[in-house]
C-alpha cells in the first residue's frame, strides 16, 4: 500500500468573490473596501501593481458587483 492511498491531502483554496487568495484574503478585502469608498464602477479603473495583484482583484470584484 502506498502512503498516498492512505493519506489524502486536503487542499482547500481560499476564495474571495471568485478570486483565489494566497493567505487570508486581506489584500482582496482592502481592494474591495477601497473601491467601495471611491465608488469605483469600472473594473478598468482599479489600480494595478504587480506586487499587489490581490488588491486589484478585490477592487475589480467591487466594480463587477460580485
LOGUVO-532202 format. One record per residue (C-alpha): x, y, z; residue in three letters. Coordinates in Angstrom, 1 decimal. Layout:
<atoms>
u;v;w;rest
X;Y;Z;ala .
...
</atoms>
This chain:
<atoms>
u;v;w;rest
0.0;0.0;0.0;unk .
1.3;3.5;-0.9;unk .
1.2;6.4;1.5;unk .
-0.9;8.5;-0.9;unk .
-3.5;5.7;-0.9;unk .
-3.8;6.0;2.9;unk .
-3.4;9.8;3.3;unk .
-5.3;12.1;1.0;unk .
-4.1;15.6;1.4;unk .
-6.9;18.2;1.9;unk .
-6.2;21.2;-0.3;unk .
-8.7;23.9;0.3;unk .
-8.3;27.1;-1.7;unk .
-9.4;30.3;-0.1;unk .
-11.5;32.4;-2.4;unk .
-12.7;36.0;-2.3;unk .
-15.7;36.7;-4.5;unk .
-14.4;34.3;-7.2;unk .
-10.7;35.2;-6.9;unk .
-8.2;32.8;-5.3;unk .
-6.3;34.0;-2.1;unk .
-2.8;33.1;-1.1;unk .
-3.2;33.6;2.6;unk .
-6.0;35.4;4.4;unk .
-7.7;37.4;1.6;unk .
-6.8;40.7;3.4;unk .
-5.5;42.2;0.1;unk .
-8.7;41.4;-1.7;unk .
-10.8;42.9;1.2;unk .
-8.6;46.0;1.2;unk .
-9.1;46.5;-2.6;unk .
-12.9;45.9;-2.3;unk .
-13.2;48.4;0.5;unk .
-11.0;51.0;-1.4;unk .
-13.3;50.6;-4.5;unk .
-16.4;51.0;-2.3;unk .
-15.0;54.1;-0.6;unk .
-14.1;55.6;-4.0;unk .
-17.3;54.5;-5.7;unk .
-15.5;52.6;-8.5;unk .
-17.9;51.1;-11.0;unk .
-15.4;50.4;-13.9;unk .
-13.1;47.5;-13.3;unk .
-10.5;49.1;-15.6;unk .
-10.3;52.0;-13.1;unk .
-8.8;49.7;-10.5;unk .
-5.1;50.4;-9.8;unk .
-2.8;47.5;-10.7;unk .
0.6;46.9;-9.1;unk .
2.4;43.6;-9.9;unk .
3.4;43.4;-6.2;unk .
-0.3;43.6;-5.1;unk .
-2.5;41.7;-7.5;unk .
-4.9;40.8;-4.8;unk .
-5.8;44.5;-4.1;unk .
-6.5;44.8;-7.8;unk .
-8.7;41.7;-7.8;unk .
-10.6;43.0;-4.8;unk .
-11.2;46.3;-6.4;unk .
-12.4;44.6;-9.6;unk .
-14.8;42.4;-7.6;unk .
-16.5;45.5;-6.2;unk .
-16.7;47.2;-9.6;unk .
-18.1;44.0;-11.1;unk .
-20.6;43.8;-8.3;unk .
-19.6;40.3;-7.2;unk .
</atoms>
